[in-house]
Amino acid sequence: MKKFVSITVSDSRSNNPNLPDKSGTTLIETLLDWNLILYEKIIIPDDEKYIYESIDGYLSVDEINLIITTGGTGISQRDITPEVTQRFIEKDIPGIPELIRSSSYNKINTSVLYRGLCGVAKNKILLNLPGSPGGVKDGLSAVKNILPHIFEILDGKQGH
C-alpha cells in the first residue's frame, strides 16, 4: 500500500485552526478512496522556510511514496510553493501540471494561473495542487489513471 502526505499551504488556515481545511480534507478523502494510506497531514503558512523544511523532512521518510501540497500555486506574492518544490525535483514531470490546467480550463478558465509542479525526488512523487477544494478535486481527477503507473515505474515494475 502506498503512503502519502498532505501538506496544506495556507496562511489563514495555519493562523486559525478553527478555519476548516476543505482542500486538505478533499485531498485526503480522495486518496483514501483510492486505497492510499495517509502518513500525515499538516497545515503550514505560505512561508519558504516551512514549505522547504516540510518537503525536505518527508523526503527522508522511506515509507512515504507521495507528497502532495495544496495551496500556494497561484500568482500572488505569497504563492511560492512551486519555487520551493522545484529545489527538490530530480526528474520533472511537466505533463501532469499541463494536464491539470488543460482539463480544468473549460470548467474554470483561471486554471491557467495554476503554476504547480510535479516531479520525482528520492523515488517519491511530489505534486503541487491548487488551494481550492475544486482545484484539488479536478487535479486529482486528472492524475487518477496515471498515478498507479508512476508508482509501478518508481517501484521498478515496468522494466524502464
C-alpha positions as CSV (number, residue, x, y, z in Angstrom):
1,M,0.0,0.0,0.0
2,K,1.3,3.4,-0.9
3,K,1.5,6.2,1.7
4,F,1.0,9.9,1.2
5,V,1.5,13.1,3.0
6,S,-1.0,16.0,2.7
7,I,0.5,19.5,3.1
8,T,-1.9,22.4,3.1
9,V,0.0,25.7,2.4
10,S,-2.3,28.4,3.8
11,D,-1.5,31.5,5.9
12,S,-5.2,31.8,7.0
13,R,-5.5,28.0,7.9
14,S,-2.2,27.9,9.7
15,N,-3.0,31.0,11.7
16,N,-6.5,30.0,12.6
17,P,-7.1,26.3,13.4
18,N,-10.8,27.0,13.6
19,L,-11.0,27.5,9.8
20,P,-11.8,24.3,8.0
21,D,-9.2,22.9,5.7
22,K,-11.6,21.9,2.9
23,S,-8.8,21.4,0.3
24,G,-6.8,19.2,2.6
25,T,-9.9,17.2,3.5
26,T,-10.8,16.8,-0.2
27,L,-7.3,15.6,-0.9
28,I,-7.2,13.1,1.9
29,E,-10.7,11.7,1.3
30,T,-10.0,11.2,-2.4
31,L,-6.7,9.4,-1.9
32,L,-8.1,7.2,0.9
33,D,-10.9,6.2,-1.6
34,W,-8.1,5.2,-3.9
35,N,-6.7,2.9,-1.2
36,L,-3.7,5.0,-0.4
37,I,-2.7,5.4,3.2
38,L,-2.4,8.7,5.0
39,Y,1.0,9.0,6.6
40,E,0.5,12.6,7.9
41,K,-1.5,15.8,7.3
42,I,-0.1,19.2,8.2
43,I,-1.1,22.8,7.7
44,I,1.7,25.3,7.2
45,P,1.9,29.0,6.3
46,D,2.9,30.3,2.8
47,D,6.4,30.6,4.0
48,E,9.6,29.4,2.3
49,K,11.1,28.0,5.5
50,Y,8.0,26.0,6.4
51,I,7.5,24.7,2.9
52,Y,11.1,23.7,2.5
53,E,11.5,22.0,5.8
54,S,8.3,20.1,5.4
55,I,9.1,18.7,2.0
56,D,12.7,18.0,3.0
57,G,11.6,16.2,6.1
58,Y,9.1,14.0,4.3
59,L,11.6,13.1,1.5
60,S,13.8,11.5,4.1
61,V,11.0,9.1,5.3
62,D,11.4,5.9,3.3
63,E,7.8,4.6,3.7
64,I,6.3,7.7,2.0
65,N,5.6,7.4,-1.7
66,L,3.7,10.6,-2.5
67,I,4.0,14.2,-1.1
68,I,1.1,16.4,-2.2
69,T,0.8,20.1,-1.4
70,T,-2.4,22.1,-1.8
71,G,-2.1,25.9,-2.0
72,G,0.5,28.4,-2.9
73,T,0.4,27.7,-6.6
74,G,-1.2,30.9,-7.8
75,I,0.3,34.3,-8.8
76,S,0.1,36.3,-5.6
77,Q,3.2,37.5,-3.9
78,R,2.9,34.8,-1.2
79,D,2.4,31.9,-3.6
80,I,5.8,30.3,-3.6
81,T,5.1,26.5,-3.3
82,P,6.3,25.7,-6.9
83,E,9.5,27.7,-6.4
84,V,10.3,25.8,-3.2
85,T,9.3,22.4,-4.7
86,Q,11.5,23.0,-7.7
87,R,14.6,22.8,-5.5
88,F,13.9,19.1,-4.7
89,I,12.7,17.8,-8.1
90,E,15.3,15.4,-9.6
91,K,13.0,14.5,-12.6
92,D,10.4,16.9,-13.7
93,I,7.1,15.6,-15.0
94,P,5.7,18.7,-16.7
95,G,2.8,16.8,-18.4
96,I,0.9,16.4,-15.2
97,P,0.5,20.1,-14.4
98,E,-0.2,20.7,-18.1
99,L,-3.0,18.0,-17.9
100,I,-4.4,19.6,-14.7
101,R,-4.5,23.0,-16.3
102,S,-6.0,21.9,-19.6
103,S,-8.6,19.5,-18.1
104,S,-9.8,22.3,-15.8
105,Y,-9.9,25.1,-18.3
106,N,-13.4,24.6,-19.7
107,K,-14.8,24.5,-16.2
108,I,-12.8,27.5,-14.8
109,N,-10.6,29.5,-17.2
110,T,-8.5,30.9,-14.4
111,S,-7.0,27.4,-14.1
112,V,-4.3,28.7,-16.5
113,L,-2.9,30.7,-13.5
114,Y,-2.1,27.4,-11.6
115,R,1.7,27.1,-11.5
116,G,2.0,23.8,-9.6
117,L,4.8,21.3,-10.4
118,C,5.1,17.5,-10.4
119,G,8.2,15.5,-10.3
120,V,10.2,12.8,-8.7
121,A,12.7,13.3,-5.8
122,K,14.3,10.4,-3.8
123,N,12.0,8.0,-5.6
124,K,8.9,9.8,-4.3
125,I,6.3,11.8,-6.3
126,L,6.0,15.5,-5.5
127,L,2.8,17.1,-6.6
128,N,1.5,20.7,-6.1
129,L,-2.2,21.1,-6.4
130,P,-4.3,24.3,-6.3
131,G,-5.5,25.6,-3.0
132,S,-9.3,25.4,-3.6
133,P,-11.3,22.2,-2.9
134,G,-12.5,22.2,-6.5
135,G,-8.9,22.6,-7.8
136,V,-7.8,19.7,-5.6
137,K,-10.7,17.5,-6.9
138,D,-10.0,18.4,-10.5
139,G,-6.3,18.0,-10.2
140,L,-6.6,14.6,-8.6
141,S,-9.2,13.5,-11.2
142,A,-6.6,14.4,-13.9
143,V,-3.9,12.2,-12.4
144,K,-6.0,9.3,-11.2
145,N,-5.3,7.0,-14.1
146,I,-1.6,7.8,-14.4
147,L,-0.6,7.7,-10.7
148,P,-0.6,3.8,-10.5
149,H,1.7,3.7,-13.5
150,I,4.1,6.2,-11.9
151,F,4.2,4.1,-8.7
152,E,5.0,1.0,-10.8
153,I,7.8,2.7,-12.6
154,L,9.3,4.0,-9.3
155,D,9.0,0.5,-7.9
156,G,10.9,-0.9,-10.9
157,K,8.0,-3.0,-12.1
158,Q,7.7,-1.6,-15.6
159,G,11.1,-2.6,-16.9
160,H,12.1,1.0,-17.6
